[in-house]
Amino acid sequence: MSQHSNYVAPSDADIAAAADRLATAAETATPCAPIRELIGADDLVAAYAVQQSFNDRRIQAGARVVGRKIGLTSKAVQEQLGVGQPDLGVLFDDMEFAAGEDIPMSRLIQPKIEGEVGFVLGADLVDGPLDAAQVRGAIEYAVAALEICDSRIQNWDIRFGDTVADNASSGVYVLGTERRTLDEVEPVDVTMSMTVNGKEVSSGNGAACLGDPIEAVVWLAQTARELGQPLRAGQVILSGALGPMAPVSAGDTVTVTVSGLGAVTTRFTEGENA
């Protein structure tokens, strides 16, 4: 974290104001000014404190945590934001849409889509070294996943602190229906293609995600434990993009195909959330 010697950490009031700003943006579906104005662009501790406060409001309103997402897993995106590490966000029960289900644009502000490998855990990742062997053993199955990222911050004008505070720019997600164990598919070896209305807009492979999606989950497991919220059996893990993000609009049909894991499709509609 590049802090200057005269750096002053944000106050509790700054943290609360930042969480308020994000919550208002989310509730009104109106993007807000960047959070870094309040907490700085690269203060990791402050950014996660804002995320916690922002997410606590969702939990108090009845939302349930069902998993985590890993963001900033590609070197290109890290360089773009001037950071050398990924980030994490929380997945809530109302973020998942079933494969083939329409996603109403009213749920989103300025969505962008990514193709990923999703995992579901069969065991807690609380004790032990949380290394690759332990993480692999804890994964019940892998699926193709379509993550719809979103930003509460105007025009996606984000730095590291902004996206972390904003629950890692999370929106909604769709999991494929073909479940494969790690004996059946090796995440680092997969290739991904994403189409919008039949035209390929993004492609990549497993190695694009921190070198290996399993290594991304190792990072997540260790970081989540450090933050006092370790990963638990049954949780969904979105391990990070395998190719560039692409914008999406009402009327678009998006398909992500991941070798060995099949395809997952969704459509975006003008309609309200049913």
VOLO-501348 format. One record per residue: residue number from 1; x, y negated, z negated of N, C-alpha, C in turn. Coordinates in Angstrom, 1 decimal, padded with zeros to 4 digits. Layout:
<rs>
NUM, X, Y, Z, X, Y, Z, X, Y, Z .
...
</rs>
This chain:
<rs>
1, 000.9, 001.2, 000.0, 000.0, 000.0, 000.0, 000.9, -001.2, 000.0 .
2, 000.7, -002.1, 001.0, 001.6, -003.2, 001.1, 001.0, -004.4, 000.3 .
3, 001.4, -004.5, -000.9, 001.0, -005.7, -001.7, 002.1, -006.6, -001.9 .
4, 001.9, -007.9, -001.9, 002.9, -008.9, -002.2, 003.0, -009.0, -003.7 .
5, 004.2, -009.5, -004.1, 004.5, -009.7, -005.6, 003.5, -010.6, -006.3 .
6, 002.9, -011.5, -005.5, 001.9, -012.5, -006.1, 000.5, -012.0, -005.9 .
7, 000.3, -010.7, -005.5, -001.0, -010.2, -005.3, -001.8, -010.1, -006.6 .
8, -003.0, -010.6, -006.5, -004.0, -010.5, -007.6, -005.1, -009.5, -007.3 .
9, -005.2, -008.5, -008.1, -006.2, -007.5, -007.9, -007.6, -008.1, -008.0 .
10, -008.5, -007.6, -007.2, -009.9, -008.1, -007.2, -010.5, -007.9, -008.6 .
11, -011.4, -008.8, -009.0, -012.1, -008.7, -010.3, -013.2, -007.7, -010.2 .
12, -013.8, -007.4, -011.3, -015.0, -006.6, -011.3, -016.2, -007.3, -010.6 .
13, -016.2, -008.6, -010.7, -017.2, -009.4, -010.0, -017.0, -009.3, -008.5 .
14, -015.8, -009.3, -008.0, -015.5, -009.2, -006.6, -016.0, -007.8, -006.1 .
15, -015.7, -006.7, -006.9, -016.1, -005.4, -006.6, -017.6, -005.3, -006.5 .
16, -018.3, -005.9, -007.5, -019.8, -005.9, -007.5, -020.3, -006.7, -006.3 .
17, -019.7, -007.8, -006.0, -020.2, -008.6, -004.9, -020.0, -007.9, -003.6 .
18, -018.9, -007.2, -003.4, -018.7, -006.4, -002.2, -019.7, -005.3, -002.1 .
19, -020.0, -004.6, -003.2, -021.0, -003.5, -003.1, -022.4, -004.1, -002.8 .
20, -022.7, -005.2, -003.4, -024.0, -005.9, -003.1, -024.1, -006.2, -001.6 .
21, -023.0, -006.7, -001.1, -023.0, -007.1, 000.3, -023.3, -005.9, 001.2 .
22, -022.7, -004.8, 000.9, -022.9, -003.6, 001.7, -024.3, -003.0, 001.6 .
23, -024.7, -003.1, 000.3, -026.1, -002.5, 000.0, -027.2, -003.3, 000.7 .
24, -027.0, -004.6, 000.7, -028.0, -005.5, 001.4, -027.9, -005.2, 002.9 .
25, -026.7, -005.1, 003.5, -026.6, -004.8, 004.9, -027.3, -003.5, 005.3 .
26, -027.1, -002.5, 004.4, -027.7, -001.2, 004.6, -029.2, -001.2, 004.6 .
27, -029.7, -001.9, 003.5, -031.2, -002.0, 003.3, -031.9, -002.8, 004.4 .
28, -031.2, -003.8, 004.9, -031.9, -004.7, 005.9, -031.5, -004.4, 007.3 .
29, -030.6, -003.4, 007.5, -030.0, -003.0, 008.8, -029.5, -004.2, 009.5 .
30, -028.8, -005.1, 008.7, -028.2, -006.3, 009.3, -026.7, -006.3, 008.9 .
31, -025.8, -006.3, 009.9, -024.4, -006.2, 009.6, -024.0, -007.4, 008.8 .
32, -023.0, -007.2, 008.0, -022.5, -008.3, 007.1, -021.0, -008.7, 007.4 .
33, -020.6, -009.7, 006.8, -019.2, -010.1, 007.0, -018.2, -009.1, 006.3 .
34, -017.0, -009.1, 006.8, -016.0, -008.1, 006.3, -015.9, -008.1, 004.7 .
35, -015.7, -007.0, 004.2, -015.5, -006.8, 002.7, -014.1, -007.3, 002.3 .
36, -013.2, -007.3, 003.2, -011.8, -007.6, 002.8, -011.7, -009.1, 002.3 .
37, -012.7, -009.9, 002.7, -012.7, -011.3, 002.2, -012.8, -011.3, 000.6 .
38, -013.4, -010.2, 000.1, -013.6, -010.1, -001.4, -012.5, -009.2, -002.1 .
39, -012.0, -008.2, -001.4, -011.2, -007.2, -002.1, -009.8, -007.0, -001.4 .
40, -009.5, -007.8, -000.3, -008.3, -007.6, 000.4, -008.4, -006.5, 001.4 .
41, -007.4, -006.4, 002.3, -007.5, -005.5, 003.5, -007.0, -004.2, 003.2 .
42, -006.1, -004.0, 002.1, -005.5, -002.7, 001.9, -005.3, -002.3, 000.5 .
43, -006.2, -002.8, -000.4, -006.2, -002.4, -001.8, -007.0, -001.1, -001.9 .
44, -006.3, 000.0, -001.9, -007.0, 001.3, -002.0, -007.9, 001.5, -003.2 .
45, -007.4, 001.1, -004.4, -008.1, 001.3, -005.6, -009.4, 000.5, -005.6 .
46, -009.3, -000.8, -005.2, -010.5, -001.7, -005.1, -011.5, -001.1, -004.1 .
47, -011.0, -000.7, -002.9, -011.9, -000.2, -001.9, -012.7, 001.0, -002.3 .
48, -012.0, 001.9, -003.0, -012.8, 003.1, -003.5, -013.7, 002.7, -004.7 .
49, -013.3, 001.7, -005.4, -014.2, 001.2, -006.5, -015.5, 000.7, -005.9 .
50, -015.4, -000.1, -004.8, -016.6, -000.6, -004.1, -017.4, 000.6, -003.5 .
51, -016.7, 001.5, -002.9, -017.4, 002.7, -002.3, -018.2, 003.4, -003.4 .
52, -017.6, 003.6, -004.6, -018.3, 004.3, -005.7, -019.5, 003.5, -006.1 .
53, -019.4, 002.2, -006.2, -020.5, 001.4, -006.7, -021.6, 001.4, -005.6 .
54, -021.2, 001.3, -004.3, -022.2, 001.3, -003.2, -022.9, 002.6, -003.2 .
55, -022.2, 003.7, -003.4, -022.8, 005.1, -003.3, -023.6, 005.4, -004.6 .
56, -023.2, 004.8, -005.7, -023.9, 005.0, -007.0, -025.4, 004.5, -006.8 .
57, -025.5, 003.4, -006.1, -026.9, 002.9, -005.8, -027.7, 003.9, -005.1 .
58, -027.1, 004.6, -004.1, -027.9, 005.6, -003.3, -028.3, 006.7, -004.3 .
59, -027.4, 007.1, -005.1, -027.6, 008.2, -006.1, -028.8, 007.8, -007.0 .
60, -028.7, 006.6, -007.5, -029.7, 006.1, -008.5, -031.1, 006.1, -007.8 .
61, -031.1, 005.9, -006.5, -032.3, 005.8, -005.7, -032.8, 007.2, -005.3 .
62, -032.1, 008.2, -005.7, -032.5, 009.6, -005.5, -031.8, 010.4, -004.5 .
63, -030.8, 009.8, -003.8, -030.0, 010.6, -002.8, -029.1, 011.6, -003.5 .
64, -028.8, 012.7, -002.9, -028.0, 013.7, -003.5, -026.8, 013.9, -002.6 .
65, -025.6, 014.1, -003.3, -024.4, 014.3, -002.5, -024.3, 015.8, -002.1 .
66, -024.1, 015.9, -000.7, -024.0, 017.3, -000.2, -022.7, 017.6, 000.4 .
67, -021.8, 016.7, 000.4, -020.5, 016.9, 001.0, -019.6, 015.7, 001.2 .
68, -018.6, 015.8, 002.0, -017.7, 014.7, 002.2, -017.3, 014.6, 003.7 .
69, -016.9, 013.4, 004.1, -016.3, 013.2, 005.4, -014.9, 012.7, 005.3 .
70, -014.1, 013.1, 006.2, -012.7, 012.5, 006.3, -012.7, 011.6, 007.5 .
71, -012.2, 010.4, 007.3, -012.0, 009.4, 008.4, -010.6, 009.1, 008.6 .
72, -010.4, 008.3, 009.7, -009.0, 007.9, 010.0, -008.0, 009.0, 010.1 .
73, -008.4, 010.1, 010.8, -007.5, 011.2, 010.9, -006.6, 011.2, 012.1 .
74, -007.0, 010.3, 013.1, -006.1, 010.2, 014.3, -005.1, 009.1, 014.1 .
75, -003.9, 009.4, 014.6, -002.8, 008.5, 014.5, -003.1, 007.1, 015.2 .
76, -003.9, 007.2, 016.3, -004.2, 006.0, 017.1, -005.1, 005.1, 016.2 .
77, -006.1, 005.7, 015.6, -007.0, 004.8, 014.7, -006.2, 004.3, 013.5 .
78, -005.3, 005.1, 012.9, -004.5, 004.6, 011.8, -003.7, 003.5, 012.2 .
79, -003.1, 003.6, 013.4, -002.2, 002.5, 013.9, -003.0, 001.2, 014.1 .
80, -004.2, 001.4, 014.7, -005.1, 000.3, 015.0, -005.5, -000.4, 013.7 .
81, -005.6, 000.3, 012.6, -006.0, -000.4, 011.3, -004.8, -000.6, 010.4 .
82, -003.6, -000.3, 010.9, -002.4, -000.6, 010.1, -002.3, 000.2, 008.8 .
83, -002.8, 001.5, 008.9, -002.7, 002.4, 007.7, -001.9, 003.7, 008.1 .
84, -001.5, 004.4, 007.1, -000.7, 005.6, 007.3, -001.4, 006.8, 006.7 .
85, -002.7, 006.7, 006.4, -003.4, 007.8, 005.7, -004.8, 007.8, 006.1 .
86, -005.5, 008.9, 005.9, -006.9, 009.0, 006.2, -007.7, 008.4, 005.0 .
87, -009.0, 008.5, 005.1, -009.9, 008.0, 004.0, -011.0, 009.0, 003.9 .
88, -011.8, 008.9, 002.8, -012.9, 009.8, 002.6, -014.2, 009.1, 002.3 .
89, -015.3, 009.7, 002.6, -016.6, 009.1, 002.3, -017.5, 010.3, 001.8 .
90, -018.7, 009.9, 001.3, -019.6, 010.9, 000.8, -020.7, 011.1, 001.8 .
91, -021.2, 012.4, 001.9, -022.3, 012.8, 002.7, -023.5, 012.9, 001.8 .
92, -024.6, 012.3, 002.1, -025.9, 012.4, 001.3, -026.9, 013.3, 002.0 .
93, -027.8, 013.9, 001.3, -028.8, 014.8, 001.8, -029.6, 014.3, 003.0 .
94, -029.8, 012.9, 003.0, -030.6, 012.4, 004.1, -029.9, 012.0, 005.3 .
95, -028.6, 012.3, 005.3, -027.7, 012.0, 006.5, -027.8, 013.1, 007.6 .
96, -028.2, 014.3, 007.2, -028.1, 015.4, 008.1, -029.4, 015.5, 009.0 .
97, -029.1, 015.6, 010.3, -030.2, 015.9, 011.3, -030.0, 017.3, 011.8 .
98, -031.0, 018.0, 012.1, -030.9, 019.4, 012.6, -030.5, 019.3, 014.1 .
99, -029.7, 020.3, 014.6, -029.4, 020.4, 016.0, -030.6, 020.3, 016.8 .
100, -030.6, 019.5, 017.9, -031.7, 019.3, 018.7, -032.8, 018.3, 018.3 .
101, -032.6, 017.8, 017.0, -033.6, 016.9, 016.5, -033.2, 015.5, 017.0 .
102, -034.3, 014.7, 017.3, -034.1, 013.3, 017.7, -033.6, 012.5, 016.5 .
103, -032.7, 011.5, 016.8, -032.2, 010.6, 015.7, -032.8, 009.2, 016.1 .
104, -033.6, 008.6, 015.2, -034.1, 007.3, 015.5, -033.1, 006.2, 015.3 .
105, -033.0, 005.3, 016.2, -032.0, 004.2, 016.1, -032.3, 003.3, 014.9 .
106, -033.5, 003.4, 014.4, -033.8, 002.6, 013.2, -033.0, 003.0, 012.0 .
107, -032.4, 004.2, 012.0, -031.6, 004.7, 010.9, -030.2, 004.1, 011.0 .
108, -029.8, 003.4, 012.1, -028.5, 003.1, 012.3, -028.4, 001.6, 012.7 .
109, -027.2, 001.0, 012.6, -027.0, -000.4, 012.9, -026.2, -000.6, 014.2 .
110, -025.0, 000.0, 014.2, -024.1, -000.1, 015.4, -023.3, 001.3, 015.5 .
111, -024.1, 002.3, 015.9, -023.5, 003.7, 015.9, -022.4, 004.0, 016.9 .
112, -021.5, 004.8, 016.5, -020.5, 005.4, 017.4, -020.4, 006.9, 017.1 .
113, -020.2, 007.7, 018.1, -020.2, 009.1, 017.9, -018.8, 009.8, 018.0 .
114, -018.6, 010.9, 017.3, -017.4, 011.6, 017.3, -017.7, 013.1, 017.3 .
115, -016.8, 013.9, 018.0, -016.9, 015.4, 018.0, -015.9, 015.9, 017.0 .
116, -016.3, 016.8, 016.1, -015.5, 017.3, 015.0, -015.7, 018.8, 014.8 .
117, -014.8, 019.3, 013.9, -015.1, 020.7, 013.3, -015.7, 020.4, 011.9 .
118, -016.8, 021.0, 011.7, -017.4, 020.9, 010.3, -017.2, 022.2, 009.6 .
119, -017.0, 022.1, 008.3, -016.8, 023.3, 007.4, -017.9, 023.3, 006.3 .
120, -018.3, 024.5, 005.9, -019.1, 024.6, 004.7, -018.3, 025.5, 003.7 .
121, -018.2, 025.0, 002.5, -017.4, 025.7, 001.4, -018.1, 026.8, 000.8 .
122, -017.5, 027.9, 000.5, -018.1, 029.0, -000.2, -017.5, 029.1, -001.6 .
123, -016.6, 028.3, -002.0, -016.0, 028.2, -003.3, -015.6, 026.8, -003.7 .
124, -015.6, 026.6, -005.0, -015.1, 025.3, -005.5, -013.6, 025.1, -005.2 .
125, -013.2, 023.8, -005.0, -011.8, 023.5, -004.9, -011.5, 022.5, -006.0 .
126, -011.3, 023.1, -007.2, -011.2, 022.3, -008.4, -009.8, 022.5, -009.1 .
127, -009.4, 023.8, -009.3, -008.2, 024.2, -009.9, -007.2, 024.7, -008.9 .
128, -006.0, 024.8, -009.4, -005.0, 025.4, -008.5, -004.2, 024.4, -007.6 .
129, -003.4, 024.9, -006.7, -002.6, 024.0, -005.9, -003.3, 023.2, -004.8 .
130, -004.5, 023.7, -004.5, -005.3, 023.1, -003.4, -004.5, 023.0, -002.1 .
131, -003.7, 024.1, -001.9, -002.9, 024.1, -000.6, -003.7, 024.8, 000.5 .
132, -003.1, 024.9, 001.7, -003.7, 025.4, 002.9, -004.3, 026.8, 002.6 .
133, -003.6, 027.7, 001.9, -004.1, 029.0, 001.7, -005.3, 029.0, 000.8 .
134, -005.3, 028.2, -000.2, -006.5, 028.1, -001.1, -007.7, 027.5, -000.4 .
135, -007.4, 026.5, 000.4, -008.5, 025.8, 001.2, -009.1, 026.8, 002.2 .
136, -008.3, 027.5, 002.9, -008.8, 028.5, 003.9, -009.7, 029.5, 003.2 .
137, -009.2, 030.0, 002.0, -010.0, 031.0, 001.3, -011.3, 030.4, 000.8 .
138, -011.4, 029.1, 000.6, -012.7, 028.5, 000.1, -013.7, 028.2, 001.2 .
139, -013.2, 028.2, 002.5, -014.1, 027.9, 003.6, -015.0, 029.1, 004.0 .
140, -016.3, 028.9, 003.9, -017.2, 030.0, 004.2, -017.3, 030.2, 005.7 .
141, -017.5, 029.0, 006.4, -017.6, 029.1, 007.9, -017.3, 027.7, 008.4 .
142, -017.0, 027.7, 009.8, -016.8, 026.5, 010.5, -017.9, 026.3, 011.6 .
143, -018.3, 025.1, 011.9, -019.3, 024.8, 013.0, -018.8, 023.7, 013.8 .
144, -019.4, 023.6, 015.0, -019.2, 022.3, 015.8, -020.0, 021.3, 015.1 .
145, -019.5, 020.0, 015.1, -020.2, 018.9, 014.4, -020.2, 017.7, 015.3 .
146, -021.3, 016.9, 015.2, -021.4, 015.6, 015.8, -021.6, 014.6, 014.7 .
147, -020.6, 013.7, 014.5, -020.7, 012.7, 013.5, -021.1, 011.4, 014.1 .
148, -022.1, 010.8, 013.6, -022.5, 009.4, 014.1, -022.0, 008.5, 013.0 .
149, -020.9, 007.8, 013.3, -020.3, 006.8, 012.4, -021.1, 005.6, 012.6 .
150, -021.1, 004.7, 011.5, -021.8, 003.5, 011.6, -021.1, 002.5, 010.7 .
151, -021.2, 001.2, 011.0, -020.5, 000.2, 010.1, -021.6, -000.8, 009.7 .
152, -021.6, -001.1, 008.4, -022.4, -002.2, 007.9, -021.7, -003.5, 008.2 .
153, -020.5, -003.5, 008.7, -019.7, -004.7, 008.9, -019.8, -005.2, 010.4 .
154, -020.1, -006.4, 010.5, -020.4, -007.0, 011.9, -019.3, -006.7, 012.9 .
155, -019.8, -006.2, 014.0, -018.9, -005.9, 015.2, -017.8, -004.9, 014.9 .
156, -018.0, -004.1, 013.9, -016.9, -003.1, 013.6, -015.6, -003.9, 013.3 .
157, -015.7, -005.1, 012.7, -014.5, -005.9, 012.5, -013.9, -005.4, 011.1 .
158, -013.2, -004.2, 011.2, -012.8, -003.5, 010.0, -011.3, -003.4, 009.9 .
159, -010.8, -003.4, 008.6, -009.5, -003.0, 008.2, -009.7, -001.9, 007.3 .
160, -008.6, -001.3, 006.7, -008.7, -000.2, 005.9, -009.6, -000.4, 004.7 .
161, -009.5, -001.5, 004.0, -010.3, -001.8, 002.8, -011.8, -001.8, 003.2 .
162, -012.1, -002.4, 004.4, -013.5, -002.5, 004.8, -014.2, -001.1, 005.0 .
163, -013.5, -000.2, 005.7, -014.1, 001.1, 006.1, -014.2, 002.0, 004.8 .
164, -013.1, 001.9, 004.0, -013.2, 002.7, 002.7, -014.4, 002.3, 001.9 .
165, -014.5, 000.9, 001.7, -015.6, 000.4, 000.8, -016.9, 000.8, 001.4 .
166, -017.0, 000.8, 002.7, -018.3, 001.1, 003.4, -018.5, 002.6, 003.6 .
167, -018.2, 003.4, 002.6, -018.4, 004.8, 002.6, -017.8, 005.4, 003.8 .
168, -016.5, 005.0, 004.2, -015.8, 005.5, 005.3, -016.6, 005.4, 006.6 .
169, -017.3, 004.3, 006.8, -018.1, 004.0, 008.0, -019.0, 005.2, 008.4 .
170, -019.7, 005.8, 007.4, -020.5, 006.9, 007.6, -021.9, 006.5, 008.1 .
171, -022.5, 007.4, 008.9, -023.9, 007.2, 009.3, -024.7, 008.4, 009.1 .
172, -024.8, 009.3, 010.1, -025.5, 010.5, 010.0, -024.7, 011.6, 010.7 .
173, -025.1, 012.8, 010.6, -024.4, 013.9, 011.3, -025.3, 015.1, 011.7 .
174, -024.8, 015.9, 012.6, -025.5, 017.0, 013.1, -024.5, 018.2, 013.1 .
175, -024.9, 019.3, 012.6, -024.1, 020.5, 012.6, -024.6, 021.5, 013.6 .
176, -023.7, 022.2, 014.3, -024.1, 023.2, 015.3, -024.6, 024.4, 014.5 .
177, -025.2, 025.3, 015.2, -025.8, 026.5, 014.6, -025.0, 027.8, 014.7 .
178, -023.9, 027.7, 015.5, -023.0, 028.9, 015.5, -022.0, 028.8, 014.4 .
179, -022.1, 029.7, 013.5, -021.2, 029.7, 012.3, -020.1, 030.7, 012.5 .
180, -018.9, 030.3, 012.3, -017.7, 031.2, 012.5, -016.8, 031.2, 011.3 .
181, -016.3, 032.3, 010.9, -015.4, 032.4, 009.8, -014.0, 032.0, 010.4 .
182, -013.0, 031.8, 009.5, -011.7, 031.4, 010.0, -011.0, 032.6, 010.6 .
183, -011.5, 033.8, 010.3, -011.0, 035.0, 011.0, -011.4, 035.0, 012.5 .
184, -012.5, 034.3, 012.8, -013.0, 034.3, 014.2, -012.6, 033.1, 015.0 .
185, -012.2, 032.0, 014.3, -011.8, 030.8, 015.1, -010.7, 030.1, 014.3 .
186, -009.7, 029.6, 015.0, -008.6, 028.9, 014.3, -008.8, 027.4, 014.6 .
187, -009.1, 026.6, 013.6, -009.5, 025.2, 013.9, -008.4, 024.4, 014.7 .
188, -007.1, 024.7, 014.4, -006.1, 023.9, 015.1, -006.1, 024.2, 016.6 .
189, -006.6, 025.3, 017.0, -006.5, 025.7, 018.4, -007.7, 025.3, 019.2 .
190, -008.8, 024.7, 018.6, -010.0, 024.4, 019.4, -009.8, 023.3, 020.3 .
191, -010.6, 023.2, 021.4, -010.7, 022.0, 022.2, -012.1, 021.5, 022.1 .
192, -012.2, 020.2, 022.3, -013.5, 019.5, 022.1, -013.8, 018.7, 023.3 .
193, -015.1, 018.7, 023.8, -015.5, 017.8, 024.8, -016.8, 017.2, 024.4 .
194, -017.0, 015.9, 024.6, -018.2, 015.2, 024.2, -018.8, 014.5, 025.4 .
195, -020.1, 014.7, 025.7, -020.7, 014.1, 026.8, -021.9, 013.2, 026.3 .
196, -022.1, 012.1, 027.0, -023.3, 011.3, 026.8, -024.0, 011.3, 028.2 .
197, -025.2, 011.8, 028.1, -026.1, 011.9, 029.3, -025.3, 012.7, 030.4 .
198, -024.6, 013.7, 030.0, -023.9, 014.6, 031.0, -022.6, 014.2, 031.4 .
199, -022.1, 013.0, 031.0, -020.8, 012.4, 031.4, -019.8, 012.5, 030.3 .
200, -018.7, 013.1, 030.5, -017.7, 013.3, 029.4, -017.2, 011.9, 029.0 .
201, -017.2, 011.6, 027.7, -016.8, 010.3, 027.2, -015.6, 010.5, 026.2 .
202, -015.4, 011.7, 025.8, -014.3, 012.0, 024.8, -013.9, 013.4, 024.9 .
203, -012.6, 013.6, 024.7, -012.1, 015.0, 024.6, -010.9, 015.0, 023.7 .
204, -010.5, 016.2, 023.2, -009.4, 016.3, 022.3, -009.2, 017.8, 021.9 .
205, -008.4, 017.9, 020.8, -008.2, 019.3, 020.3, -008.0, 019.2, 018.8 .
206, -007.9, 020.4, 018.2, -007.7, 020.5, 016.8, -006.5, 019.8, 016.2 .
207, -005.4, 019.8, 017.0, -004.2, 019.2, 016.5, -004.3, 017.7, 016.4 .
208, -005.4, 017.1, 017.0, -005.6, 015.6, 016.9, -006.1, 015.2, 015.6 .
209, -006.5, 016.1, 014.8, -007.1, 015.8, 013.4, -006.0, 016.1, 012.4 .
210, -005.1, 015.1, 012.1, -004.0, 015.2, 011.1, -003.1, 016.4, 011.4 .
211, -003.0, 016.8, 012.7, -002.2, 018.0, 013.1, -002.9, 019.3, 013.0 .
212, -003.9, 019.4, 012.1, -004.7, 020.6, 011.9, -005.9, 020.3, 011.0 .
213, -007.1, 020.6, 011.4, -008.3, 020.3, 010.6, -008.2, 020.9, 009.1 .
214, -007.5, 022.0, 009.0, -007.3, 022.6, 007.7, -006.5, 021.6, 006.8 .
215, -005.4, 021.0, 007.4, -004.6, 020.1, 006.6, -005.4, 018.9, 006.2 .
216, -006.4, 018.5, 007.1, -007.2, 017.4, 006.7, -008.1, 017.7, 005.5 .
217, -008.5, 019.0, 005.4, -009.3, 019.4, 004.2, -008.4, 019.5, 003.0 .
218, -007.2, 020.0, 003.2, -006.2, 020.0, 002.1, -006.0, 018.6, 001.5 .
219, -005.8, 017.6, 002.4, -005.7, 016.2, 001.9, -007.0, 015.8, 001.1 .
220, -008.2, 016.1, 001.7, -009.4, 015.8, 001.1, -009.6, 016.4, -000.3 .
221, -009.3, 017.7, -000.4, -009.5, 018.4, -001.6, -008.6, 017.8, -002.7 .
222, -007.4, 017.5, -002.4, -006.4, 016.9, -003.4, -006.9, 015.5, -003.8 .
223, -007.3, 014.7, -002.8, -007.7, 013.3, -003.0, -009.0, 013.3, -003.8 .
224, -009.9, 014.1, -003.4, -011.2, 014.2, -004.2, -011.0, 014.5, -005.6 .
225, -010.1, 015.5, -005.9, -009.8, 015.9, -007.2, -009.2, 014.7, -008.0 .
226, -008.3, 014.0, -007.4, -007.6, 012.8, -008.0, -008.7, 011.8, -008.3 .
227, -009.7, 011.6, -007.5, -010.7, 010.6, -007.7, -011.8, 011.1, -008.7 .
228, -011.6, 012.3, -009.2, -012.5, 012.9, -010.3, -013.8, 013.5, -009.7 .
229, -013.8, 013.7, -008.4, -015.0, 014.3, -007.8, -014.6, 015.4, -006.9 .
230, -014.1, 016.5, -007.4, -013.6, 017.6, -006.6, -014.7, 018.3, -005.7 .
231, -014.2, 018.9, -004.7, -015.1, 019.6, -003.7, -015.7, 020.8, -004.4 .
232, -017.0, 021.1, -004.0, -017.7, 022.2, -004.6, -018.3, 023.1, -003.6 .
233, -018.5, 024.4, -004.0, -019.1, 025.4, -003.2, -020.4, 024.8, -002.6 .
234, -020.7, 025.1, -001.3, -021.9, 024.7, -000.7, -021.8, 023.4, 000.0 .
235, -020.7, 022.6, -000.3, -020.6, 021.3, 000.3, -020.2, 021.4, 001.8 .
236, -020.7, 020.4, 002.6, -020.4, 020.2, 004.0, -019.2, 019.3, 004.1 .
237, -018.2, 019.7, 004.9, -017.0, 018.9, 005.1, -016.9, 018.5, 006.6 .
238, -017.0, 017.2, 006.9, -016.7, 016.8, 008.3, -015.2, 016.4, 008.3 .
239, -014.4, 017.2, 009.1, -013.0, 017.1, 008.9, -012.3, 016.0, 009.7 .
240, -013.0, 015.3, 010.6, -012.4, 014.2, 011.3, -012.5, 014.4, 012.8 .
241, -012.4, 013.3, 013.5, -012.6, 013.3, 015.0, -011.5, 014.0, 015.7 .
242, -011.9, 014.7, 016.8, -010.9, 015.4, 017.6, -010.6, 014.6, 018.9 .
243, -011.3, 013.5, 019.1, -011.1, 012.6, 020.2, -011.7, 011.3, 019.9 .
244, -011.5, 010.3, 020.8, -012.0, 008.9, 020.6, -013.5, 008.8, 020.3 .
245, -013.9, 007.8, 019.5, -015.3, 007.5, 019.3, -015.9, 006.9, 020.6 .
246, -017.2, 007.0, 020.7, -017.9, 006.4, 021.8, -019.2, 005.8, 021.3 .
247, -019.6, 004.6, 021.8, -020.8, 004.0, 021.4, -022.0, 004.8, 021.9 .
248, -023.2, 004.6, 021.3, -024.4, 005.3, 021.7, -025.6, 004.4, 021.6 .
249, -026.6, 004.6, 022.5, -027.8, 003.7, 022.5, -029.0, 004.6, 022.6 .
250, -030.2, 003.9, 022.3, -031.4, 004.6, 022.4, -031.6, 005.2, 023.8 .
251, -032.1, 006.4, 023.9, -032.3, 007.1, 025.1, -031.1, 008.0, 025.5 .
252, -030.0, 007.9, 024.8, -028.9, 008.7, 025.1, -029.0, 010.2, 024.5 .
253, -028.5, 011.1, 025.3, -028.4, 012.5, 024.8, -026.9, 012.8, 024.7 .
254, -026.5, 013.3, 023.6, -025.1, 013.6, 023.3, -024.9, 015.1, 023.0 .
255, -023.9, 015.6, 023.7, -023.5, 017.0, 023.4, -022.1, 017.1, 023.1 .
256, -021.8, 017.8, 022.0, -020.4, 018.1, 021.6, -020.2, 019.6, 021.8 .
257, -019.2, 020.0, 022.6, -018.8, 021.4, 022.7, -017.4, 021.6, 022.1 .
258, -017.3, 022.6, 021.2, -016.0, 022.9, 020.6, -015.8, 024.4, 020.9 .
259, -014.6, 024.7, 021.5, -014.3, 026.0, 021.9, -014.3, 027.0, 020.7 .
260, -015.0, 028.1, 020.9, -015.1, 029.1, 019.8, -016.3, 028.8, 018.8 .
261, -016.8, 027.5, 018.9, -017.9, 027.1, 018.0, -019.2, 026.7, 018.7 .
262, -019.2, 026.8, 020.0, -020.4, 026.5, 020.8, -020.6, 025.0, 020.9 .
263, -021.9, 024.6, 021.2, -022.2, 023.2, 021.4, -023.3, 022.8, 020.5 .
264, -023.4, 021.5, 020.3, -024.4, 020.9, 019.4, -024.9, 019.6, 020.2 .
265, -026.2, 019.4, 020.3, -026.8, 018.4, 021.0, -027.8, 017.6, 020.2 .
266, -027.8, 016.3, 020.4, -028.8, 015.4, 019.8, -029.2, 014.3, 020.8 .
267, -030.4, 013.7, 020.5, -030.9, 012.6, 021.3, -031.2, 011.4, 020.4 .
268, -031.0, 010.2, 021.0, -031.2, 009.0, 020.2, -032.5, 008.4, 020.8 .
269, -033.4, 008.0, 019.9, -034.7, 007.4, 020.3, -034.9, 006.1, 019.6 .
270, -035.8, 005.3, 020.3, -036.1, 004.0, 019.7, -036.9, 004.1, 018.4 .
271, -037.6, 005.3, 018.3, -038.6, 005.4, 017.2, -038.1, 005.2, 015.8 .
272, -039.1, 005.1, 014.9, -038.8, 005.0, 013.5, -038.5, 006.4, 013.0 .
273, -037.9, 006.4, 011.8, -037.6, 007.7, 011.2, -039.0, 008.3, 010.7 .
274, -039.2, 009.6, 011.1, -040.5, 010.2, 010.8, -040.6, 010.4, 009.3 .
</rs>
